Amino acid sequence: MADPPNVDKKSRYTEGRGIAGAFQGETVTRRRLMEGTALAAGGIATAAFALPALGFALGPVFEDTSPENWQAVGPEGDFNEQTYVQRIINITASIGDPGKTTVYIRKFDPGRDDKRNEDQPYVAVSTRCAHLGCPVRYIQASQKFVCPCHGGVYDFQGKVEGGPPVRPLDRFYTRVRSGRVELGDRFSLNSKLERFSTRDPSNHLDGLWQYIYPSRPTT
């Protein structure tokens, strides 16, 4: 492309702009070229570290936590608001019996349960302790869940009352179809019983902790 009229062609080159150390015919000094290369490399390196971390932190915010699989666990008449009933469900069908787990189920109690989960007609509590994953059991006399491994204690809703657990017991989504109670996927809760995608035992979910641990939908 031809230069515009009244433009000094020498001004395109470093020697014509009076730059020290300029060579005839060059348009960019070697120093400027090295500076630009260093900045570009620094930008690429920063992006390589920052983008995965940003995706890791914001990923849970955009996750679709709606249940995909449902299992029937019995007619509505089998469950009430006063106590939990045990049921065994299969959370990983491909591995047979090791993929089964025990779940404690009762009817949602509007006068006792937290309103954040009133869209769930039943409360289905996982037996996996939020400390290291040991199986907890429900004690009807005290209306508490107790972990025999390290002394974790949870109240009637599954919230931590004592011991090393870092958050409430996980739950499963519930619904009623044709008079039968069905359980969907598992989800985790923070200390306010707000729902999150499933986390591993020992993973906190309060405050900034929720952005540090990745979700583990297959655990």
N, CA, C and O of each residue as an XYZ file, in Angstrom:
876
protein
N       0.852     -1.198      0.000
C       0.000      0.000      0.000
C       0.874      1.229      0.000
O       1.839      1.292      0.762
N       0.569      2.208     -0.830
C       1.380      3.408     -0.960
C       1.224      4.294      0.266
O       0.161      4.342      0.884
N       2.318      5.006      0.614
C       2.272      5.921      1.753
C       1.403      7.122      1.423
O       1.362      7.544      0.267
N       0.705      7.686      2.406
C      -0.101      8.877      2.176
C       0.788     10.038      1.760
O       1.969     10.057      2.107
N       0.259     10.994      1.036
C       1.058     12.152      0.639
C       1.521     12.968      1.843
O       0.885     12.947      2.897
N       2.610     13.672      1.684
C       3.185     14.542      2.710
C       3.654     13.781      3.947
O       3.801     14.390      5.006
N       3.894     12.476      3.854
C       4.402     11.681      4.972
C       5.846     11.315      4.680
O       6.156     10.754      3.629
N       6.724     11.637      5.616
C       8.140     11.314      5.441
C       8.334      9.815      5.605
O       8.109      9.280      6.691
N       8.740      9.144      4.568
C       8.889      7.686      4.627
C       9.907      7.269      5.679
O       9.803      6.184      6.252
N      10.905      8.141      5.938
C      11.929      7.771      6.917
C      11.364      7.671      8.330
O      11.931      6.992      9.186
N      10.216      8.370      8.574
C       9.640      8.354      9.924
C       9.104      6.980     10.302
O       8.862      6.713     11.480
N       8.916      6.101      9.312
C       8.457      4.741      9.606
C       9.564      3.907     10.208
O       9.288      2.891     10.847
N      10.801      4.303     10.024
C      11.937      3.517     10.474
C      12.577      4.164     11.700
O      12.487      5.373     11.915
N      13.220      3.324     12.484
C      13.799      3.811     13.738
C      14.894      4.829     13.516
O      15.047      5.762     14.305
N      15.652      4.662     12.458
C      16.741      5.610     12.211
C      16.198      6.998     11.900
O      16.823      8.001     12.241
N      15.024      7.060     11.248
C      14.424      8.342     10.920
C      13.819      9.038     12.116
O      13.581     10.245     12.058
N      13.550      8.302     13.239
C      12.974      8.906     14.434
C      14.019      9.269     15.471
O      13.697      9.688     16.583
N      15.282      9.100     15.085
C      16.370      9.502     15.982
C      16.527      8.617     17.191
O      17.000      9.084     18.227
N      16.143      7.338     17.101
C      16.252      6.408     18.224
C      17.686      5.896     18.306
O      18.253      5.465     17.303
N      18.273      5.944     19.506
C      19.659      5.508     19.671
C      19.797      4.027     19.352
O      18.935      3.225     19.711
N      20.875      3.669     18.681
C      21.136      2.266     18.365
C      20.300      1.733     17.243
O      20.240      0.520     17.043
N      19.631      2.628     16.480
C      18.760      2.182     15.393
C      19.590      1.719     14.199
O      20.690      2.206     13.936
N      19.009      0.756     13.493
C      19.641      0.254     12.290
C      18.829      0.668     11.072
O      17.612      0.845     11.135
N      19.545      0.816      9.962
C      18.875      1.222      8.733
C      17.819      0.187      8.329
O      18.123     -1.004      8.261
N      16.577      0.627      8.061
C      15.519     -0.248      7.575
C      14.658     -0.896      8.638
O      13.655     -1.520      8.291
N      15.003     -0.782      9.958
C      14.174     -1.427     10.986
C      13.074     -0.475     11.437
O      13.262      0.740     11.494
N      11.919     -1.059     11.756
C      10.774     -0.254     12.205
C      10.544     -0.349     13.713
O       9.863      0.506     14.279
N      11.097     -1.368     14.377
C      10.969     -1.557     15.820
C      12.343     -1.870     16.382
O      13.059     -2.705     15.829
N      12.725     -1.214     17.473
C      14.030     -1.494     18.061
C      14.030     -2.875     18.696
O      12.979     -3.411     19.047
N      15.194     -3.432     18.835
C      15.303     -4.754     19.462
C      14.852     -4.714     20.916
O      14.260     -5.667     21.422
N      15.146     -3.578     21.590
C      14.710     -3.457     22.980
C      13.187     -3.497     23.071
O      12.623     -4.208     23.903
N      12.518     -2.714     22.191
C      11.057     -2.698     22.202
C      10.479     -4.068     21.851
O       9.471     -4.493     22.415
N      11.131     -4.745     20.916
C      10.682     -6.091     20.542
C      10.805     -7.054     21.708
O       9.910     -7.865     21.947
N      11.928     -6.966     22.447
C      12.126     -7.856     23.603
C      11.144     -7.526     24.720
O      10.639     -8.421     25.398
N      10.873     -6.216     24.908
C       9.896     -5.830     25.926
C       8.509     -6.378     25.592
O       7.813     -6.905     26.460
N       8.117     -6.245     24.323
C       6.815     -6.759     23.911
C       6.712     -8.265     24.051
O       5.676     -8.792     24.457
N       7.802     -8.960     23.711
C       7.812    -10.416     23.847
C       7.690    -10.830     25.303
O       6.968    -11.772     25.631
N       8.417    -10.102     26.200
C       8.360    -10.422     27.632
C       6.954    -10.183     28.192
O       6.452    -10.977     28.988
N       6.323     -9.077     27.767
C       4.964     -8.795     28.243
C       3.976     -9.851     27.761
O       3.103    -10.283     28.513
N       4.119    -10.265     26.500
C       3.228    -11.287     25.965
C       3.393    -12.606     26.700
O       2.409    -13.275     27.016
N       4.658    -12.985     26.977
C       4.910    -14.233     27.706
C       4.349    -14.165     29.117
O       3.793    -15.140     29.624
N       4.502    -12.984     29.757
C       3.952    -12.823     31.100
C       2.441    -12.920     31.112
O       1.860    -13.500     32.029
N       1.791    -12.345     30.080
C       0.338    -12.427     29.992
C      -0.156    -13.845     29.816
O      -1.152    -14.248     30.416
N       0.553    -14.604     28.981
C       0.174    -16.004     28.755
C       0.345    -16.818     30.027
O      -0.508    -17.638     30.367
N       1.463    -16.585     30.737
C       1.707    -17.322     31.976
C       0.653    -16.985     33.032
O       0.177    -17.867     33.746
N       0.291    -15.693     33.126
C      -0.730    -15.288     34.102
C      -2.079    -15.924     33.779
O      -2.781    -16.396     34.673
N      -2.434    -15.932     32.499
C      -3.698    -16.543     32.090
C      -3.711    -18.040     32.379
O      -4.739    -18.600     32.757
N      -2.551    -18.684     32.196
C      -2.469    -20.129     32.426
C      -2.757    -20.474     33.881
O      -3.295    -21.543     34.172
N      -2.400    -19.569     34.802
C      -2.666    -19.802     36.219
C      -4.038    -19.280     36.647
O      -4.743    -19.916     37.430
N      -4.399    -18.116     36.120
C      -5.613    -17.454     36.591
C      -6.893    -18.078     36.063
O      -7.855    -18.225     36.817
N      -6.933    -18.452     34.784
C      -8.168    -18.960     34.204
C      -8.637    -20.265     34.842
O      -9.818    -20.379     35.171
N      -7.745    -21.274     35.034
C      -8.205    -22.488     35.719
C      -8.698    -22.212     37.129
O      -9.686    -22.796     37.574
N      -7.986    -21.294     37.850
C      -8.415    -20.973     39.213
C      -9.774    -20.289     39.211
O     -10.615    -20.564     40.067
N      -9.990    -19.396     38.244
C     -11.278    -18.713     38.143
C     -12.394    -19.688     37.803
O     -13.485    -19.618     38.367
N     -12.114    -20.595     36.880
C     -13.112    -21.600     36.535
C     -13.412    -22.526     37.695
O     -14.556    -22.932     37.894
N     -12.371    -22.864     38.471
C     -12.538    -23.729     39.644
C     -13.428    -23.058     40.680
O     -14.275    -23.703     41.298
N     -13.222    -21.730     40.865
C     -13.979    -21.006     41.887
C     -15.418    -20.745     41.468
O     -16.332    -20.842     42.287
N     -15.625    -20.413     40.195
C     -16.964    -20.042     39.733
C     -17.762    -21.211     39.179
O     -18.971    -21.098     38.975
N     -17.094    -22.335     38.934
C     -17.786    -23.485     38.359
C     -19.016    -23.911     39.137
O     -20.068    -24.123     38.534
N     -18.923    -24.047     40.484
C     -20.095    -24.471     41.251
C     -21.283    -23.534     41.127
O     -22.428    -23.952     41.296
N     -21.013    -22.248     40.830
C     -22.110    -21.285     40.734
C     -23.007    -21.594     39.541
O     -24.212    -21.347     39.588
N     -22.420    -22.137     38.466
C     -23.166    -22.374     37.242
C     -23.560    -23.833     37.047
O     -24.068    -24.204     35.988
N     -23.328    -24.662     38.062
C     -23.659    -26.078     37.924
C     -25.169    -26.292     37.925
O     -25.917    -25.602     38.618
N     -25.579    -27.241     37.148
C     -26.979    -27.667     37.150
C     -27.123    -28.784     38.159
O     -26.645    -29.896     37.932
N     -27.790    -28.492     39.291
C     -27.898    -29.480     40.360
C     -29.231    -30.224     40.351
O     -29.526    -30.961     41.291
N     -30.027    -30.047     39.328
C     -31.303    -30.754     39.271
C     -31.078    -32.256     39.121
O     -30.217    -32.667     38.343
N     -31.831    -33.089     39.846
C     -31.636    -34.540     39.821
C     -31.895    -35.137     38.443
O     -32.761    -34.672     37.703
N     -31.133    -36.169     38.114
C     -31.318    -36.861     36.848
C     -31.869    -38.271     37.046
O     -32.597    -38.784     36.195
N     -31.523    -38.891     38.166
C     -31.940    -40.275     38.421
C     -32.820    -40.327     39.669
O     -32.544    -39.663     40.668
N     -33.881    -41.128     39.592
C     -34.806    -41.257     40.710
C     -35.018    -42.724     41.039
O     -35.090    -43.570     40.147
N     -35.120    -43.024     42.357
C     -35.369    -44.390     42.814
C     -36.527    -44.375     43.805
O     -36.554    -43.564     44.731
N     -37.475    -45.272     43.603
C     -38.596    -45.397     44.527
C     -38.136    -46.114     45.798
O     -37.402    -47.102     45.740
N     -38.589    -45.589     46.966
C     -38.185    -46.188     48.240
C     -39.381    -46.627     49.077
O     -39.208    -47.077     50.210
N     -40.599    -46.502     48.530
C     -41.760    -46.983     49.264
C     -42.931    -46.030     49.183
O     -42.767    -44.882     48.770
N     -44.119    -46.487     49.572
C     -45.323    -45.635     49.547
C     -45.248    -44.552     50.614
O     -44.513    -44.678     51.593
N     -46.016    -43.489     50.413
C     -46.000    -42.371     51.357
C     -46.377    -42.798     52.774
O     -45.888    -42.233     53.752
N     -47.245    -43.794     52.874
C     -47.682    -44.238     54.195
C     -46.588    -44.842     55.049
O     -46.778    -45.018     56.252
N     -45.438    -45.167     54.454
C     -44.334    -45.758     55.222
C     -43.573    -44.725     56.034
O     -42.766    -45.088     56.890
N     -43.815    -43.440     55.782
C     -42.987    -42.405     56.408
C     -43.850    -41.395     57.157
O     -44.995    -41.135     56.787
N     -43.273    -40.828     58.225
C     -43.973    -39.825     59.019
C     -43.003    -38.721     59.418
O     -41.834    -38.755     59.036
N     -43.482    -37.734     60.190
C     -42.668    -36.584     60.560
C     -41.885    -36.793     61.849
O     -40.984    -36.013     62.156
N     -42.220    -37.851     62.620
C     -41.636    -37.989     63.953
C     -40.327    -38.792     63.982
O     -39.501    -38.595     64.873
N     -40.141    -39.672     63.035
C     -38.949    -40.521     63.098
C     -38.469    -40.864     61.693
O     -39.188    -40.698     60.707
N     -37.251    -41.339     61.637
C     -36.659    -41.719     60.352
C     -36.859    -43.205     60.076
O     -36.901    -44.027     60.992
N     -36.980    -43.523     58.805
C     -37.097    -44.910     58.352
C     -35.901    -45.210     57.449
O     -35.549    -44.412     56.580
N     -35.287    -46.362     57.665
C     -34.122    -46.726     56.857
C     -34.543    -47.322     55.515
O     -35.492    -48.101     55.439
N     -33.843    -46.954     54.491
C     -33.998    -47.556     53.175
C     -32.617    -47.695     52.532
O     -31.710    -46.908     52.804
N     -32.476    -48.695     51.689
C     -31.219    -48.906     50.961
C     -31.449    -48.550     49.498
O     -32.386    -49.037     48.865
N     -30.582    -47.698     48.975
C     -30.686    -47.323     47.566
C     -29.363    -47.623     46.869
O     -28.331    -47.816     47.511
N     -29.419    -47.657     45.572
C     -28.226    -47.938     44.772
C     -27.759    -46.647     44.120
O     -28.417    -46.128     43.218
N     -26.613    -46.121     44.579
C     -26.131    -44.860     44.025
C     -25.125    -45.067     42.891
O     -24.857    -44.143     42.123
N     -24.567    -46.279     42.784
C     -23.659    -46.605     41.684
C     -23.970    -48.014     41.234
O     -23.363    -48.972     41.712
N     -24.919    -48.148     40.309
C     -25.401    -49.465     39.910
C     -24.325    -50.320     39.255
O     -24.400    -51.548     39.304
N     -23.329    -49.694     38.647
C     -22.333    -50.444     37.882
C     -21.402    -51.278     38.749
O     -20.721    -52.162     38.229
N     -21.349    -51.026     40.062
C     -20.424    -51.785     40.911
C     -21.151    -52.705     41.889
O     -20.532    -53.220     42.820
N     -22.441    -52.919     41.696
C     -23.187    -53.877     42.507
C     -23.390    -53.425     43.944
O     -23.664    -52.255     44.208
N     -23.250    -54.379     44.880
C     -23.512    -54.092     46.294
C     -22.661    -52.956     46.872
O     -23.172    -52.172     47.670
N     -21.364    -52.839     46.492
C     -20.582    -51.714     47.039
C     -21.154    -50.350     46.656
O     -20.837    -49.348     47.296
N     -21.989    -50.300     45.625
C     -22.579    -49.042     45.204
C     -23.857    -48.701     45.931
O     -24.488    -47.690     45.625
N     -24.258    -49.532     46.899
C     -25.482    -49.270     47.654
C     -25.170    -48.506     48.939
O     -24.061    -48.574     49.469
N     -26.161    -47.790     49.418
C     -25.985    -47.041     50.660
C     -27.305    -46.976     51.420
O     -28.378    -47.103     50.829
N     -27.218    -46.781     52.715
C     -28.400    -46.644     53.568
C     -28.769    -45.168     53.687
O     -27.901    -44.308     53.835
N     -30.060    -44.893     53.620
C     -30.567    -43.527     53.733
C     -31.650    -43.494     54.806
O     -32.474    -44.405     54.886
N     -31.652    -42.440     55.635
C     -32.702    -42.235     56.627
C     -33.718    -41.248     56.060
O     -33.355    -40.157     55.619
N     -35.003    -41.639     56.075
C     -36.037    -40.835     55.423
C     -37.186    -40.553     56.389
O     -37.602    -41.429     57.148
N     -37.685    -39.337     56.352
C     -38.896    -38.950     57.087
C     -39.620    -37.871     56.302
O     -39.071    -37.311     55.353
N     -40.826    -37.586     56.688
C     -41.612    -36.542     56.036
C     -41.157    -35.158     56.517
O     -40.822    -34.990     57.690
N     -41.145    -34.183     55.630
C     -40.759    -32.822     55.996
C     -41.741    -32.264     57.018
O     -42.954    -32.394     56.855
N     -41.216    -31.642     58.074
C     -42.038    -31.085     59.150
C     -41.975    -29.557     59.081
O     -40.962    -28.976     59.470
N     -43.032    -28.891     58.596
C     -43.015    -27.421     58.461
C     -42.761    -26.700     59.778
O     -42.200    -25.604     59.784
N     -43.163    -27.296     60.880
C     -42.982    -26.641     62.171
C     -41.616    -26.844     62.777
O     -41.276    -26.208     63.774
N     -40.831    -27.720     62.190
C     -39.535    -28.050     62.781
C     -38.373    -27.865     61.819
O     -37.275    -27.489     62.227
N     -38.617    -28.130     60.539
C     -37.538    -28.080     59.558
C     -37.314    -26.675     59.022
O     -38.202    -25.823     59.063
N     -36.099    -26.455     58.516
C     -35.717    -25.169     57.968
C     -36.487    -24.883     56.679
O     -36.619    -25.758     55.823
N     -36.988    -23.675     56.545
C     -37.823    -23.311     55.395
C     -37.050    -23.305     54.081
O     -37.661    -23.328     53.012
N     -35.708    -23.273     54.137
C     -34.919    -23.260     52.903
C     -35.130    -24.517     52.068
O     -34.887    -24.518     50.861
N     -35.582    -25.584     52.715
C     -35.751    -26.845     51.999
C     -37.198    -27.321     51.977
O     -37.460    -28.514     51.829
N     -38.133    -26.392     52.122
C     -39.535    -26.780     52.142
C     -40.051    -27.241     50.781
O     -41.156    -27.776     50.686
N     -39.250    -27.035     49.716
C     -39.652    -27.545     48.406
C     -39.446    -29.053     48.301
O     -39.877    -29.679     47.333
N     -38.781    -29.636     49.310
C     -38.573    -31.082     49.345
C     -39.626    -31.714     50.265
O     -39.623    -31.439     51.465
N     -40.512    -32.542     49.743
C     -41.585    -33.101     50.575
C     -41.092    -34.049     51.666
O     -41.780    -34.263     52.663
N     -39.906    -34.614     51.478
C     -39.336    -35.523     52.467
C     -37.887    -35.144     52.748
O     -37.223    -34.517     51.923
N     -37.415    -35.531     53.916
C     -36.026    -35.330     54.298
C     -35.323    -36.677     54.201
O     -35.643    -37.601     54.949
N     -34.374    -36.789     53.290
C     -33.637    -38.037     53.081
C     -32.172    -37.782     53.404
O     -31.464    -37.143     52.627
N     -31.719    -38.280     54.546
C     -30.388    -37.975     55.069
C     -29.398    -39.078     54.730
O     -29.678    -40.260     54.929
N     -28.248    -38.687     54.219
C     -27.177    -39.631     53.919
C     -26.526    -40.103     55.208
O     -26.437    -39.346     56.174
N     -26.073    -41.345     55.226
C     -25.401    -41.884     56.410
C     -23.898    -41.641     56.377
O     -23.188    -42.117     57.263
N     -23.402    -40.930     55.403
C     -21.970    -40.668     55.292
C     -21.591    -39.473     56.159
O     -22.031    -38.353     55.902
N     -20.778    -39.708     57.184
C     -20.369    -38.639     58.092
C     -19.587    -37.572     57.321
O     -18.789    -37.896     56.442
N     -19.819    -36.307     57.653
C     -19.149    -35.201     56.969
C     -17.735    -34.968     57.478
O     -17.077    -33.999     57.100
N     -17.271    -35.878     58.349
C     -15.885    -35.769     58.803
C     -14.963    -36.571     57.886
O     -14.173    -35.996     57.136
N     -15.067    -37.905     57.949
C     -14.231    -38.764     57.101
C     -15.041    -39.808     56.340
O     -14.471    -40.692     55.700
N     -16.357    -39.711     56.407
C     -17.187    -40.613     55.610
C     -17.648    -41.876     56.296
O     -18.242    -42.733     55.641
N     -17.404    -42.034     57.582
C     -17.881    -43.229     58.292
C     -19.415    -43.241     58.316
O     -20.035    -42.178     58.277
N     -20.030    -44.420     58.379
C     -21.500    -44.482     58.405
C     -22.069    -44.087     59.764
O     -21.671    -44.644     60.787
N     -22.978    -43.146     59.783
C     -23.623    -42.743     61.028
C     -24.899    -43.559     61.220
O     -25.391    -44.182     60.279
N     -25.424    -43.552     62.423
C     -26.708    -44.213     62.677
C     -27.588    -43.283     63.493
O     -27.105    -42.462     64.272
N     -28.893    -43.432     63.295
C     -29.842    -42.566     63.969
C     -30.295    -43.214     65.269
O     -30.666    -44.388     65.281
N     -30.268    -42.451     66.376
C     -30.710    -42.919     67.692
C     -32.059    -42.278     67.984
O     -32.130    -41.077     68.246
N     -33.123    -43.061     67.943
C     -34.466    -42.526     68.106
C     -34.674    -41.923     69.494
O     -35.349    -40.901     69.618
N     -34.108    -42.530     70.544
C     -34.324    -42.047     71.905
C     -33.849    -40.606     72.090
O     -34.496    -39.813     72.774
N     -32.715    -40.277     71.475
C     -32.161    -38.920     71.600
C     -32.442    -38.073     70.377
O     -32.168    -36.872     70.370
N     -32.998    -38.705     69.321
C     -33.259    -38.035     68.043
C     -32.000    -37.351     67.504
O     -32.015    -36.178     67.130
N     -30.922    -38.120     67.479
C     -29.653    -37.619     66.977
C     -28.982    -38.676     66.098
O     -29.218    -39.876     66.233
N     -28.136    -38.177     65.190
C     -27.295    -39.057     64.394
C     -25.909    -39.090     65.044
O     -25.363    -38.055     65.425
N     -25.355    -40.293     65.161
C     -24.070    -40.448     65.847
C     -23.101    -41.211     64.960
O     -23.458    -42.226     64.361
N     -21.877    -40.717     64.883
C     -20.830    -41.402     64.133
C     -19.968    -42.196     65.115
O     -19.405    -41.607     66.038
N     -19.850    -43.513     64.943
C     -19.087    -44.331     65.890
C     -17.573    -44.205     65.726
O     -16.823    -44.655     66.592
N     -17.121    -43.609     64.643
C     -15.673    -43.569     64.379
C     -14.950    -42.503     65.197
O     -13.950    -42.794     65.854
N     -15.456    -41.266     65.158
C     -14.737    -40.179     65.825
C     -15.646    -39.301     66.675
O     -15.279    -38.180     67.026
N     -16.827    -39.806     67.004
C     -17.693    -39.103     67.943
C     -18.477    -37.938     67.386
O     -18.902    -37.069     68.146
N     -18.683    -37.893     66.079
C     -19.497    -36.834     65.502
C     -20.952    -36.990     65.899
O     -21.480    -38.102     65.903
N     -21.609    -35.876     66.234
C     -23.014    -35.899     66.657
C     -23.788    -34.861     65.838
O     -23.350    -33.721     65.685
N     -24.951    -35.281     65.314
C     -25.809    -34.404     64.517
C     -27.201    -34.395     65.122
O     -27.626    -35.384     65.719
N     -27.918    -33.279     64.970
C     -29.265    -33.196     65.524
C     -30.286    -33.824     64.588
O     -29.918    -34.500     63.628
N     -31.569    -33.603     64.865
C     -32.667    -34.226     64.123
C     -32.658    -33.848     62.641
O     -33.086    -34.634     61.796
N     -32.173    -32.652     62.329
C     -32.099    -32.204     60.945
C     -30.787    -32.581     60.260
O     -30.628    -32.378     59.057
N     -29.849    -33.130     61.034
C     -28.554    -33.481     60.460
C     -27.500    -32.413     60.629
O     -26.418    -32.518     60.050
N     -27.793    -31.369     61.422
C     -26.816    -30.310     61.665
C     -25.836    -30.739     62.759
O     -26.206    -31.470     63.678
N     -24.604    -30.286     62.657
C     -23.551    -30.697     63.593
C     -23.829    -30.152     64.989
O     -24.090    -28.963     65.173
N     -23.764    -31.060     65.976
C     -23.906    -30.654     67.376
C     -22.632    -30.866     68.168
O     -22.460    -30.273     69.233
N     -21.737    -31.701     67.665
C     -20.502    -31.951     68.392
C     -19.542    -32.826     67.598
O     -19.939    -33.505     66.651
N     -18.270    -32.801     67.998
C     -17.274    -33.621     67.322
C     -16.633    -32.909     66.142
O     -16.813    -31.704     65.970
N     -15.885    -33.648     65.326
C     -15.093    -33.038     64.250
C     -15.788    -32.758     62.920
O     -15.176    -32.101     62.078
N     -17.025    -33.209     62.664
C     -17.624    -32.923     61.345
C     -17.647    -31.429     61.025
O     -17.855    -30.597     61.909
N     -17.432    -31.103     59.756
C     -17.310    -29.696     59.353
C     -18.594    -29.120     58.771
O     -18.666    -27.917     58.519
N     -19.604    -29.949     58.553
C     -20.859    -29.457     57.975
C     -21.967    -30.475     58.259
O     -21.675    -31.571     58.737
N     -23.221    -30.142     57.979
C     -24.319    -31.091     58.195
C     -24.209    -32.308     57.285
O     -23.441    -32.317     56.324
N     -24.988    -33.327     57.605
C     -25.041    -34.523     56.765
C     -25.647    -34.191     55.405
O     -26.544    -33.355     55.299
N     -25.147    -34.854     54.373
C     -25.706    -34.664     53.031
C     -27.153    -35.162     52.991
O     -27.584    -35.926     53.855
N     -27.889    -34.716     51.976
C     -29.261    -35.183     51.768
C     -29.450    -35.594     50.312
O     -28.577    -35.399     49.466
N     -30.618    -36.169     50.052
C     -31.007    -36.541     48.696
C     -32.272    -35.767     48.318
O     -33.132    -35.508     49.160
N     -32.366    -35.408     47.055
C     -33.593    -34.783     46.568
C     -34.746    -35.783     46.680
O     -34.547    -36.987     46.513
N     -35.943    -35.285     46.960
C     -37.117    -36.157     47.111
C     -38.279    -35.635     46.282
O     -38.373    -34.446     45.977
N     -39.164    -36.567     45.925
C     -40.407    -36.206     45.243
C     -41.388    -37.354     45.423
O     -41.011    -38.431     45.884
N     -42.641    -37.125     45.062
C     -43.688    -38.155     45.150
C     -44.273    -38.354     43.765
O     -44.681    -37.400     43.103
N     -44.309    -39.612     43.333
C     -44.892    -39.955     42.044
C     -45.812    -41.160     42.227
O     -45.378    -42.219     42.681
N     -47.087    -40.991     41.871
C     -48.083    -42.070     41.978
C     -48.139    -42.645     43.383
O     -48.252    -43.857     43.564
N     -48.059    -41.770     44.375
C     -48.181    -42.203     45.761
C     -46.931    -42.835     46.341
O     -46.963    -43.315     47.474
N     -45.827    -42.852     45.602
C     -44.584    -43.438     46.086
C     -43.508    -42.363     46.219
O     -43.408    -41.456     45.394
N     -42.709    -42.487     47.274
C     -41.614    -41.548     47.523
C     -40.409    -41.958     46.693
O     -40.034    -43.130     46.663
N     -39.807    -40.990     46.020
C     -38.630    -41.256     45.203
C     -37.480    -40.354     45.633
O     -37.677    -39.197     46.004
N     -36.271    -40.916     45.574
C     -35.071    -40.158     45.897
C     -34.273    -39.891     44.631
O     -34.142    -40.754     43.763
N     -33.744    -38.677     44.546
C     -32.902    -38.293     43.415
C     -31.444    -38.246     43.812
O     -30.987    -39.074     44.601
N     -30.715    -37.297     43.281
C     -29.285    -37.185     43.548
C     -29.022    -36.627     44.937
O     -29.896    -36.036     45.572
N     -27.809    -36.831     45.381
C     -27.393    -36.313     46.689
C     -26.920    -34.865     46.549
O     -26.414    -34.469     45.498
N     -27.089    -34.083     47.611
C     -26.541    -32.728     47.653
C     -25.993    -32.445     49.045
O     -26.365    -33.106     50.015
N     -25.114    -31.468     49.134
C     -24.501    -31.105     50.406
C     -25.127    -29.833     50.949
O     -25.795    -29.100     50.219
N     -24.908    -29.570     52.241
C     -25.479    -28.417     52.927
C     -24.410    -27.687     53.732
O     -23.473    -28.306     54.236
N     -24.555    -26.371     53.849
C     -23.682    -25.656     54.769
C     -24.374    -25.554     56.123
O     -25.436    -26.145     56.321
N     -23.789    -24.818     57.048
C     -24.336    -24.768     58.402
C     -25.712    -24.109     58.463
O     -26.440    -24.287     59.439
N     -26.080    -23.340     57.414
C     -27.406    -22.722     57.353
C     -28.411    -23.582     56.588
O     -29.540    -23.159     56.338
N     -27.998    -24.774     56.225
C     -28.808    -25.722     55.460
C     -29.124    -25.208     54.060
O     -30.164    -25.536     53.488
N     -28.224    -24.404     53.515
C     -28.323    -23.987     52.119
C     -27.712    -25.069     51.242
O     -26.688    -25.651     51.601
N     -28.330    -25.348     50.087
C     -27.920    -26.470     49.239
C     -26.744    -26.134     48.330
O     -26.627    -25.025     47.808
N     -25.871    -27.138     48.158
C     -24.735    -27.052     47.257
C     -24.580    -28.390     46.544
O     -25.091    -29.411     47.005
N     -23.876    -28.378     45.425
C     -23.555    -29.642     44.775
C     -22.692    -30.471     45.715
O     -22.046    -29.925     46.610
N     -22.677    -31.775     45.522
C     -22.055    -32.703     46.467
C     -20.572    -32.438     46.665
O     -19.828    -32.256     45.701
N     -20.152    -32.417     47.922
C     -18.740    -32.291     48.279
C     -18.277    -33.536     49.024
O     -19.085    -34.295     49.561
N     -16.973    -33.729     49.048
C     -16.396    -34.837     49.798
C     -16.499    -34.574     51.296
O     -16.630    -33.421     51.709
N     -16.444    -35.628     52.124
C     -16.350    -35.406     53.566
C     -15.123    -34.559     53.880
O     -14.129    -34.600     53.155
N     -15.198    -33.796     54.956
C     -14.141    -32.897     55.442
C     -14.081    -31.586     54.675
O     -13.295    -30.711     55.038
N     -14.888    -31.416     53.621
C     -14.884    -30.162     52.858
C     -15.866    -29.173     53.476
O     -17.063    -29.449     53.550
N     -15.366    -28.025     53.918
C     -16.221    -26.978     54.466
C     -17.091    -26.374     53.363
O     -16.781    -26.506     52.179
N     -18.179    -25.714     53.757
C     -19.038    -25.057     52.778
C     -19.497    -23.668     53.219
O     -20.318    -23.047     52.545
N     -18.982    -23.181     54.329
C     -19.375    -21.857     54.797
C     -18.417    -20.791     54.264
O     -17.222    -21.043     54.110
N     -18.944    -19.611     53.988
C     -18.110    -18.499     53.565
C     -17.346    -18.794     52.288
O     -17.890    -19.361     51.341
N     -16.080    -18.405     52.272
C     -15.234    -18.597     51.099
C     -14.872    -20.053     50.860
O     -14.406    -20.409     49.777
N     -15.083    -20.901     51.869
C     -14.740    -22.322     51.705
C     -15.500    -22.955     50.547
O     -14.996    -23.877     49.906
N     -16.695    -22.473     50.278
C     -17.511    -23.077     49.224
C     -16.851    -22.959     47.857
O     -17.160    -23.740     46.956
N     -15.942    -21.993     47.685
C     -15.271    -21.808     46.402
C     -13.941    -22.559     46.312
O     -13.323    -22.608     45.248
N     -13.506    -23.136     47.419
C     -12.199    -23.800     47.446
C     -12.289    -25.265     47.061
O     -11.399    -25.791     46.392
N     -13.364    -25.929     47.481
C     -13.479    -27.375     47.230
C     -14.351    -27.652     46.015
O     -15.436    -27.082     45.894
N     -13.904    -28.505     45.126
C     -14.716    -28.834     43.932
C     -15.837    -29.773     44.288
O     -15.758    -30.507     45.273
N     -16.889    -29.752     43.481
C     -17.994    -30.679     43.695
C     -17.582    -32.077     43.263
O     -16.761    -32.235     42.360
N     -18.143    -33.080     43.897
C     -17.841    -34.468     43.584
C     -19.153    -35.242     43.379
O     -19.557    -36.003     44.259
N     -19.815    -35.063     42.248
C     -21.131    -35.681     42.072
C     -21.117    -37.204     42.061
O     -22.166    -37.822     42.243
N     -19.951    -37.831     41.851
C     -19.899    -39.289     41.766
C     -19.462    -39.943     43.067
O     -19.425    -41.171     43.145
N     -19.126    -39.154     44.102
C     -18.633    -39.761     45.325
C     -19.769    -40.302     46.171
O     -19.530    -40.852     47.246
